[in-house]
Amino acid sequence: MKKKLVSLALVTAMTLSLAACGGKDGGGEAVEANVPSMDKLNGEDYKDLKADIKVLTNRTDIVDTVYKGYADQFMEKYPNIKVSYEGITDYEESLTLRLTNGDWGDICFIPSTVEKSEMGEYFTPLGDYAALNERYNFVTEKTYDDTVYGIPNGGTAGGVAYNKKVWKEAGITELPKTPDEFLADLKLIKEKTKAVPLYTNFAAGWTMGAWNDYVGIASNADPDYKNNKLLHQKDPFTKNDEMSGPYAVFYTLYEAVANKLVEEDPASSDWESSKPMINNGEIATMVLGSWCVQQFKEAGEHPDDIGYFPFPVTVGGKQAAASGGNYAYAINNKASEDNQIASAIYMKWLLEESTMFADEGSIPALKGEPLPASLSEFQGVELLSDNPPQKGEESLYDDIRNMSEVLSGDYPVSEVLEAALYDSKKLDDLMAEWNQKWTEAQESFGVEVK
């Protein structure tokens, strides 16, 4: 089993390395298309435009049903624009490689391997940040040099998915607000039920990377932390007395694994089968963004048993949750002008007219729309979004995490799981190593440490 765990981590690292090496090759020349800014685009002005566009997606489970339905609805309104979808397994790895040749389709979700500074090499500018930030949520995440290259297909809040029936059977009457309360609840679940207390979904890889999302607002209640303070902080992975900050996040995972509160064989876990397992009570808890709630509800006959609560860290007596974007739609700047415009029209329709956000239970992309029912247990919790980085540091977060190999994808989090699983390294020792790597990266980029 240890060999399987290490092998997966190495494959992930090699993929990220390959992406970094190949990311500079744009795969052909960009087509300078006259695509209106998304806030000014009016599809009615292009009723005579003819184009065939292809959309790439990671949602292989609904690409031929729900997503095809969206395309059919759109084509009723715009019969001259033909829309087709392609579902991709191993989306991050596959699309990272396909981006380099430029011939991948017209619309995709931007993979996490594309750094902000590289987005202009692959994707069409969608408008100025100031204008689009007035209209859409979460555009900060795919903005570089005040230009927006991607708009998220809605958003999520960071928290924990759980089976309410299992937690009740374990005798838990109040949701946890600290890491130790959470771990105590997991122990009760192990003692009093047959469910897996916390399912890590290690084998899927990307699911482990979700833990990185809690290092910002969820662990600090500070919207400036991730893109600004963390980059200048000395030894950010050090334990503090309040049990908040990055250390608290990885402490939660480490202790859960060390105390055998997770699946027996993480290397043989399976993402698709985990959905019905949490629906029917075989799994009690999973740490993922709120986007997962609707999928878990639809995976079995017990949708009402699925709940979602804030990640268990309390800062200064209050809890906060990061409200961030899902994968962001972007347009291929190597496509023809007609295809780029048609793609923008379809994107705008999806974001503003389709039923996508209600269907998926996600926070709508368009500002001013109501929050999904999945966040009903976030009463009293402050929903915050990360503030943008300061001028001149737009790519610094990506630069530091990639050079340090900390908070980059699922590989570092996998180190935490393996260290706890085999008792090969104490958490404090591992966090000291991460602090050293972070410091070296800060020094390499000439960062002022405060």
C-alpha positions in Angstrom: 0.0 0.0 0.0 2.8 2.4 0.8 4.2 1.9 -2.6 0.9 2.8 -4.2 0.6 5.9 -2.1 4.1 7.1 -3.0 3.6 6.3 -6.6 0.5 8.4 -6.9 2.3 11.4 -5.3 5.1 11.0 -7.7 2.8 10.9 -10.7 1.1 14.1 -9.4 4.5 15.8 -9.0 5.6 14.8 -12.5 2.3 16.1 -14.0 2.8 19.5 -12.3 6.4 19.6 -13.5 5.4 18.7 -17.0 2.7 21.4 -16.9 5.3 24.0 -15.8 7.7 23.0 -18.6 5.0 22.9 -21.3 3.0 25.9 -20.1 5.0 28.4 -22.0 4.2 27.0 -25.4 1.0 28.6 -26.6 0.5 26.1 -29.4 0.1 28.6 -32.3 -0.8 32.3 -32.7 -3.7 33.9 -30.9 -6.5 35.3 -33.2 -7.2 38.9 -32.4 -11.0 38.7 -32.3 -13.3 41.6 -31.7 -15.0 40.0 -28.7 -17.1 42.6 -26.7 -16.5 42.8 -23.0 -18.8 40.3 -21.2 -20.7 43.1 -19.4 -21.6 44.7 -22.7 -22.1 41.6 -24.9 -25.6 41.3 -26.3 -26.3 38.0 -28.0 -29.2 39.5 -29.9 -26.7 41.5 -32.0 -25.3 38.3 -33.4 -28.4 36.3 -34.4 -26.9 35.8 -37.9 -23.6 34.6 -36.6 -22.9 31.0 -37.6 -20.4 28.8 -35.7 -19.8 25.3 -34.3 -18.3 25.4 -30.8 -17.0 22.7 -28.6 -17.0 22.9 -24.8 -14.6 20.8 -22.7 -15.7 19.7 -19.2 -14.7 17.5 -16.3 -18.3 16.5 -15.6 -18.3 13.2 -17.4 -21.2 12.1 -15.3 -23.6 14.7 -16.7 -22.0 15.7 -20.0 -24.5 13.7 -22.1 -27.5 14.6 -20.1 -27.6 17.9 -18.1 -25.0 19.7 -20.1 -26.5 18.5 -23.4 -29.8 19.9 -22.2 -28.2 23.3 -21.7 -26.8 23.2 -25.2 -30.2 22.2 -26.6 -32.0 25.1 -24.8 -29.4 27.6 -26.0 -29.6 26.4 -29.6 -33.4 26.9 -29.6 -32.6 30.6 -29.0 -29.5 30.7 -31.2 -30.1 28.1 -34.0 -27.1 29.2 -36.0 -24.6 28.4 -33.2 -24.1 24.7 -32.7 -22.8 23.6 -29.3 -21.3 20.2 -28.5 -19.6 19.0 -25.3 -16.7 16.7 -24.6 -16.3 15.1 -21.2 -12.7 14.5 -20.1 -11.5 12.0 -17.5 -8.4 13.1 -15.6 -9.3 16.6 -16.6 -6.4 18.5 -15.1 -3.7 16.3 -16.6 -5.3 15.9 -20.0 -6.2 19.5 -20.5 -2.8 20.8 -19.3 -1.3 18.8 -22.2 -3.9 19.7 -24.7 -3.7 23.4 -24.1 -0.1 23.4 -25.5 -1.2 22.6 -29.1 -4.1 25.2 -29.2 -6.4 22.7 -30.9 -8.6 21.7 -28.0 -12.0 23.3 -28.6 -13.5 26.7 -27.9 -14.5 26.8 -24.2 -12.9 25.0 -21.3 -12.5 25.2 -17.5 -9.1 26.7 -16.8 -7.0 24.0 -15.1 -5.2 24.9 -11.9 -1.9 24.2 -13.6 -2.2 27.4 -15.7 -0.7 30.3 -13.7 -2.3 33.7 -13.8 0.6 35.2 -15.8 0.2 32.6 -18.5 -3.6 32.9 -19.0 -3.2 35.5 -21.8 -1.2 32.9 -23.8 -4.2 30.6 -24.1 -7.4 32.5 -23.4 -9.4 35.4 -24.8 -9.6 38.6 -22.7 -13.2 38.9 -21.4 -13.1 42.5 -20.2 -11.7 44.8 -17.5 -11.6 43.7 -13.9 -13.4 46.8 -12.6 -16.4 46.3 -15.0 -16.8 42.6 -14.6 -16.3 42.6 -10.9 -19.4 44.8 -10.7 -21.4 42.1 -12.5 -20.0 38.7 -11.6 -18.8 37.0 -8.4 -15.3 35.6 -8.0 -13.6 37.2 -11.1 -10.6 38.1 -9.0 -9.4 34.5 -9.2 -8.8 34.6 -13.0 -7.7 38.2 -13.4 -4.2 39.3 -14.4 -3.0 42.8 -14.9 -6.6 44.1 -14.5 -7.8 41.8 -17.4 -10.3 39.0 -16.7 -9.6 35.7 -18.6 -12.0 33.4 -16.9 -15.4 33.6 -15.1 -16.3 30.8 -12.6 -19.4 28.8 -13.2 -20.7 29.9 -9.9 -19.0 29.3 -6.6 -18.8 27.4 -3.4 -18.3 28.0 0.3 -15.6 26.0 2.0 -16.8 23.5 4.6 -17.5 19.9 5.4 -20.1 17.6 3.8 -21.7 15.1 6.3 -24.5 12.6 6.7 -26.8 14.1 9.2 -28.4 10.8 10.1 -25.1 9.2 10.9 -23.9 12.1 13.1 -27.2 12.0 15.0 -26.9 8.2 15.5 -23.5 9.0 17.1 -25.2 11.2 19.6 -23.7 14.5 18.2 -26.1 17.4 18.9 -23.9 20.4 18.1 -21.7 20.9 15.1 -18.0 21.3 15.8 -16.3 24.7 15.8 -12.7 23.7 16.5 -10.4 20.9 15.1 -10.4 19.1 18.4 -14.2 19.1 18.6 -14.3 17.8 15.1 -11.9 15.0 15.9 -13.9 14.1 19.0 -17.0 13.8 16.9 -15.2 11.6 14.4 -14.2 9.3 17.3 -17.9 9.1 18.5 -18.9 8.1 14.9 -16.3 5.4 14.9 -17.4 4.1 18.3 -21.2 4.2 17.8 -21.8 3.7 14.1 -20.6 1.5 11.2 -19.8 4.5 9.0 -16.3 5.6 7.9 -15.9 8.8 10.1 -13.9 10.8 7.5 -13.4 9.6 3.9 -10.2 11.2 2.5 -10.8 10.1 -1.1 -7.0 9.9 -1.4 -6.8 7.9 -4.6 -8.6 10.6 -6.7 -5.8 13.0 -6.0 -7.6 16.3 -6.6 -9.9 15.7 -3.7 -6.9 15.9 -1.3 -6.0 19.2 -2.8 -9.2 20.6 -1.5 -7.6 20.9 2.0 -5.4 23.7 0.6 -8.6 25.8 0.2 -9.0 26.1 3.9 -5.7 27.7 4.6 -7.0 31.2 3.8 -10.3 32.6 5.1 -11.5 29.4 6.9 -8.4 29.3 9.1 -7.9 33.0 9.5 -11.2 34.8 9.0 -9.2 37.3 7.0 -9.8 38.0 3.3 -6.3 39.5 2.9 -4.5 36.5 4.2 -4.1 34.2 1.2 -3.1 36.6 -1.5 -1.3 39.1 0.7 -0.3 38.3 4.3 0.6 34.7 3.7 3.1 35.6 1.1 5.0 37.9 3.5 4.5 35.9 6.7 7.4 34.3 8.5 6.9 30.6 9.1 3.2 30.5 8.3 2.8 26.8 9.1 3.8 27.1 12.8 1.2 26.1 15.4 -0.4 29.0 17.4 -2.2 29.0 20.7 -5.6 29.6 19.2 -5.3 26.5 16.9 -6.1 28.6 13.8 -4.2 29.3 10.6 -2.6 26.8 8.2 -1.3 24.5 10.9 -4.9 23.9 12.2 -6.0 22.7 8.8 -3.4 20.1 8.4 -3.5 19.1 12.1 -7.1 18.2 11.5 -6.2 15.8 8.7 -3.1 14.4 10.3 -4.8 13.6 13.6 -7.8 12.0 11.8 -5.5 9.7 9.9 -3.2 8.9 12.8 -6.2 8.0 15.0 -7.6 5.7 12.2 -10.7 7.8 11.7 -10.5 7.5 7.9 -11.0 4.7 5.4 -8.9 1.6 6.0 -7.1 1.7 2.7 -6.9 5.3 1.3 -5.1 4.1 -1.8 -8.1 2.1 -2.8 -10.7 4.8 -2.2 -12.9 5.7 -5.1 -14.5 9.1 -5.9 -17.5 8.0 -7.9 -18.5 5.2 -5.4 -18.0 7.6 -2.5 -21.1 9.6 -3.5 -23.7 6.9 -2.9 -21.7 5.7 0.1 -22.2 9.1 1.9 -25.8 9.2 0.7 -26.7 5.9 2.3 -24.7 6.4 5.5 -21.6 4.3 4.8 -19.5 7.4 5.0 -20.1 10.1 7.6 -18.0 13.0 6.5 -16.0 14.4 3.6 -14.0 17.7 3.4 -14.8 19.3 0.1 -16.3 22.5 -1.2 -20.1 23.0 -1.2 -20.3 22.1 -4.9 -20.3 18.4 -3.7 -23.6 18.7 -1.8 -25.9 18.4 -4.8 -23.9 15.5 -6.2 -24.2 13.6 -2.9 -27.9 14.3 -2.7 -28.5 12.9 -6.2 -26.4 9.8 -5.6 -29.0 7.8 -3.7 -32.4 7.6 -2.0 -31.5 9.8 1.0 -30.9 13.3 -0.2 -32.3 14.9 3.0 -29.5 13.2 5.0 -26.8 15.2 3.3 -25.8 18.4 5.1 -22.9 20.9 5.0 -21.2 22.8 7.8 -18.3 25.3 8.1 -14.8 24.0 8.4 -14.1 23.7 12.2 -11.8 26.6 13.0 -12.8 29.5 15.2 -10.9 32.8 15.1 -11.5 35.4 17.8 -14.7 33.8 18.7 -16.2 33.7 15.2 -16.2 31.4 12.2 -15.7 32.4 8.6 -15.9 30.6 5.3 -14.2 31.3 2.0 -16.6 31.9 -0.8 -14.8 31.2 -4.0 -15.3 30.3 -7.6 -15.6 26.9 -9.1 -13.7 26.1 -12.3 -13.7 29.2 -14.5 -15.0 29.2 -18.1 -12.5 30.5 -20.6 -12.3 30.9 -24.4 -9.6 29.6 -26.7 -7.8 32.6 -28.2 -6.6 30.4 -31.1 -10.2 29.8 -32.3 -11.6 31.9 -35.2 -13.2 35.2 -34.4 -16.7 33.9 -35.1 -16.1 31.0 -32.7 -14.7 33.2 -30.0 -17.7 35.5 -30.2 -20.1 32.5 -30.3 -18.3 31.1 -27.3 -18.8 34.3 -25.4 -22.5 34.4 -26.2 -22.9 30.8 -24.9 -20.8 31.6 -21.8 -23.0 34.6 -21.0 -26.2 32.5 -21.5 -24.9 29.8 -19.1 -23.9 32.3 -16.5 -27.0 34.5 -16.7 -29.9 32.6 -18.1 -29.5 28.9 -17.6 -30.7 26.9 -14.6 -27.1 25.6 -13.9 -26.7 27.2 -10.4 -30.0 25.9 -9.1 -29.3 22.5 -10.6 -25.9 22.3 -9.0 -26.7 24.0 -5.7 -23.9 26.5 -6.2 -23.5 30.2 -5.5 -24.6 32.0 -8.8 -22.0 33.8 -10.9 -24.2 36.8 -11.3 -24.2 39.1 -8.3 -27.3 39.7 -6.3 -28.8 36.2 -6.8 -29.8 34.2 -3.6 -27.5 31.7 -1.9 -28.3 28.0 -2.4 -30.1 26.0 0.2 -27.0 23.9 0.8 -25.6 26.8 2.9 -28.5 26.8 5.3 -26.2 25.7 8.2 -23.9 28.7 7.7 -26.1 31.0 9.8 -23.8 33.4 11.8 -20.8 32.4 9.7 -19.2 35.2 7.7 -18.9 34.4 4.0 -15.8 36.2 2.6 -13.9 36.1 -0.7 -10.2 36.5 -1.0 -9.1 40.1 -1.7 -6.9 40.5 -4.8 -3.1 40.7 -4.5 -1.4 44.0 -4.4 0.0 45.5 -7.6 3.1 43.8 -8.8 2.3 40.5 -6.9 -0.5 39.2 -9.1 1.4 35.9 -9.7 3.4 35.7 -6.4 1.1 33.2 -4.7 1.5 30.8 -7.6 5.2 31.5 -7.8 5.9 30.8 -4.1 3.7 27.7 -3.8 5.0 26.2 -7.0 8.7 26.8 -6.1 8.2 25.6 -2.5 5.9 22.7 -3.6 3.7 23.6 -0.6 -0.1 24.3 -1.1 0.4 23.2 -4.7 -2.1 20.6 -5.8 -2.6 17.4 -3.9 1.0 16.3 -3.5 1.9 18.2 -0.2 -1.4 17.2 1.4 -0.6 13.6 0.5 2.6 14.0 2.5 0.5 14.8 5.5 -1.7 11.7 5.1 1.3 9.4 4.5 3.2 10.8 7.5 0.2 10.1 9.7 -0.7 6.8 8.2 2.8 5.2 8.6 3.8 7.3 11.6 6.9 8.2 9.6 7.0 11.9 10.5 5.5 14.0 13.2 3.3 16.9 12.0 5.5 19.5 13.7 8.5 18.2 11.8 6.7 18.2 8.5 5.4 21.7 9.1 8.9 22.9 9.9 10.0 21.5 6.6 7.2 23.4 4.9 8.2 26.6 6.7 11.8 26.2 5.4 10.6 25.6 1.8 8.3 28.6 2.0 11.2 30.8 3.4 13.5 29.7 0.6 10.9 30.5 -2.0 10.2 33.9 -0.4 14.0 34.6 -0.5 14.2 33.5 -4.1 11.5 36.1 -5.2 12.9 38.8 -2.9 9.8 38.9 -0.7 9.8 41.2 2.3 9.0 39.0 5.3 7.1 40.7 8.1 
